[in-house]
Amino acid sequence: MAAPQHVLTFSCPNRPGIVAAVATALFETGANILEAQQFDDTETGKFFMRVVFDHLDSVPETAVLEAKVGEVAARFAMRFTLRDRSVRQKVMLLVSKFDHCLADILYRWRIGELPMDIVGIIANHPREGYAHLDFDGIPFHHLPVTKQTKMEQEAQIWGLVKETGADLVVLARYMQVLSDGLAAKLSGRCINIHHSFLPGFKGARPYHQAHARGVKLIGATAHYVTADLDEGPIIEQDIERISHHDTPDDLIRIGRDIERRVLARAIRFHLEDRVILNGSKTVVFSR
């Protein structure tokens, strides 16, 4: 049986001795470092690190580890997270009419590619619209929304997030703009996916707009949600080349596939504690 693992991530102003101090603190708890990745942002003077470790003998309680790391954090003005990797994160999924990302997430979850506990699906369309999908007992919440009821509906969303203890909220093509208030409450733990035509082709039918302009690349962007619409810190992106042979329907089909895989990668990076916020950007310790 594999030894339990913890993952430590942190950021702080860069100065000599950080890595040595962290390694020493972990060693003093009996830890064995399995992975270590670091990045020195010379533009901002900040240092970022991700460490995965286990204990070959007795495993200290997480609170004990947090206290030990906390001593180092206080010395170096660190912002850190420490997580037991055996504890699966709770995830809430939000979806609208387009369900290709939702279907893909459910499949990857079932086969174990995305190790998480899905605590609910929130949709602004009735359950009948997703009758072809097997939710496997996941609670489904139909929360319709209009301009007049937006604040009330968001209060219900926030209530469900708190009630379920959701660690992460995923907008799996949820076609509603979150209010500044809800975006602030979900800061750093809400991921959105959209096409990468912004800001050039805003509004309805972006793929048709792109086709009319003869674009040669299409793509998708997954990012953390902020009050600035579709301008949060980017986690993952991907593209594909297209040509004059491709119709708007071809672009939509290709775009759906890119959106699925980009969102899945972003979720996995977050679940594996590979993403650290760096102002308006992110540091992503991907493999």
N, C-alpha and C positions, 0 to 999 in steps of 0.2 A: 504494500500500500504506500502510495506516494506521501511524502511529508507535506503538511499544510504549508501553503505559501501566503506571503503578504506582499503587497506592492506599495511602495512609497514614491510619491511624486512631490516635487517642491520647486519653488522659484524664489530667488532672493538677489539682492545686489551682489555682483561678483567681487570676490576678494580671495586671496590665498587661503588655503586650509579647509575649504568647504568639504571637498570629497573625503579628505582624511578624517575630518571630524565625524561625518556621517558614517563612514566605514567603521571607525572606532566604536561609535555608539552602538551600531548593530552588532559588532563583534562582542561587545560586553554583554549583550543579551543572548549570546550563543548562536547568532544568526550566521547562515551560510549564504553569501551573495550568489545568485544564479544569473542575473542579467543586470547590466548597468549601462545606461545611455545618458549622455549629457550634451548640453549645448550652451555655448557662451555667445550671447547676443552682443556683439561689440558696438552696435548702434545705440543700444539702450543701457549697456552696462549691467544687464541682468543675466543670471545663471539659472539654467533649468536642468533638472535631472529626474530620471525614473529608475528605480531600483526594485528588482524582484528578489526576494530572499525566502529561505525556509529555515527550520531549526531541526537538526538531525536528532537532537535529544528531546528534552521537554520543551514544549511550546509555551512561551509566556502569554498571558492574556493580552488582548489588543490594547486595553487600557494601560498596561505596564509598558508596552512598546511605545504607545503614544506619549507617555510621560518621559521616556528616555529620549525619543526623537524631539520632543518639545524642548528639552534642555538645549539641544543644538540649535533648534529653530529660534530660540530666544537670543542666542549669541549672534546669529547671522541674519536676523530679521527675515526669517523664512515664512512663506505661506506654504503649508504642506497638507497633503491628504495621505492617510494610511488606511489600507483596506485589506481585510481578509478575503483572499480570492475565492474561497469556498462559499462565501455569502453572495448569492445571486442578486443583482440589482433589479428593482421593480420598475417596470416600464409601462407607461400609458400611451396608447396610440390614438391619434386623431386623424380622421379621414373625411373626405367629401365624396363627390361622385366618382372620380377616377380612383380605381382600387388596385392598380397594378403594383404600386409600392407596398400596399397592405398585404396583398396576396404573397408577394415575394418575402416580406418579413416573416409572415406566418410559416412559410415553407422553411426558411433558414432556421427559424426558432425550433421547428419540429425535428429537424435533423441534427440539432445541436450546434449549428454553426454560430448562432447568436445565443450564448448562455445567459438567459435572463428569465424573469418571471413577468409575463404580461398580465397586468392587474386589471386591464379594462380597455375597451375600444369605445371611443366617443365619435359619433358621426352626426352631421347635420342633415342626413338623409335617413329615411326609415330602414329598418332591418331588411325589408323585402328587397331592397336594392342590392343586397349582398348575399342573397339566398344561395348563390353558387359557391360561396366560401364556407368552409367548415371552421367555425370559431372554437371548436373543441372545448366548450364550456367556459370560454372567456366571457366575462360580463360585458354586455353590449348596452350602450346608453345612447338613445336617440335624443339629441339636444338641438332642435331646430333653432335657427337664428335669423332675425331680421334687424334692420337698422334700429328699430324701436326696442327690441329685446336683447340687443347685444350685451349690455352690461349684466343683465340678469343671467343670460346664458353663460357668460364668462365666470360669473360667480358660482354657477353650478359646476363648471369645469374645475375651478380652483377647489371647490368643496370635494370633488371626487379625487383630485390629486392628493389633498391632505388626508382624506379618509382612507385611501389605499396605501399611503406612504410611498407614493411613486418617487423614485430617485431621478427618473428621466422621462421627459415627454417628447414624443416623436410626432412631428407633423408629416404624416405619410400622404402627402398631396392634400392637405387640409386647406381648402381654398377660402379661408377667412383670415383677415389681418388681425393679429392679436393687439389688444389695446396696450398702451404704454404701461399701464399698471400691471397687467398680467405678465407682459414681457419682462418687467422688472422682477416680479416674484419668481419667475422661472429662469433668471439669469444664470447662464453657464450650465443649464440642464434641460434645455429645449432645443431640439435639432429640427431644422427645416430643409426641404429639398425643392429646388426649382431649376428651370432651364437657365443656361448661362448667357442668354441674350441681353440681360439687363446691363446698363440702362437703355440700350439702343432700341429694343423692341418691347415696350411696355404695353400693358393692357391685354385685351382679348386677342386670340388667334396669333400668338407670337411666331409659331412655325410658318404660318401663312405669310406673315410680314417678312420673315427671314427668306422664304422662298422667293418672294417678290423682289428682294434685294440681291438675290443670287449668292447667298453666303456659301462658303466652302467648308466651314467647320461648325458643328453644333456640339453642345455639351450640357453638363449639369453641374450644379454646385450645391453642396451640403454645408450648412453653417449653423452656428448658434443664433438663436433669435434674440434680437434687441429691439428697442423702440424704433430704431431706424429701419424701415421696411427693406427686407432682403439685403441688408448691409452689415449683418453681424459677422463676427470672426469666422473665417472660412476654415472648415475641417478637411474637406476632400473635394476634388473636381476630376472630371474626365471629359474627353472629347472623342469625336469620330469625324473623319473627312466625308464629305458628300460631294455630289457633282450635279451638273445640269440635268442629268438623267432623272434625278430624284424629284418626286412630286411632293406636295405638302403632306400627303398621307404617309409617304416614305419617311419624311422628316419626323412626323409624330411617332411613327413606329420605332425608329432608331432612337428618338429622344426618350421614349418610355424605357427602353432597355438601359440607356445610360443612367437615367434617374434611379432605376432599381439598384444597379450595382454601386453607384456612388453613395446612395443613402445607406445601403447595407454596410459598406466599408466604414462610413462615418460612425454608425452605431457601434460597430465592432471596436473601432479605435477608442470610443468613449467607454464602452464596457470594460475594456482591458486597461483603462487608465493610461492611455497613450497620448492624450491631448491635454496640454496645459495652456491656459489663456495667457496671452502676451499683449495686453492692451487691446487694440483693434484687430490683432492677428492671433494665430495660435502656433504653438510648437507641437508638432505631431511626431512622436517617436514610433513611426510605422516600421514594420519589418522590411 
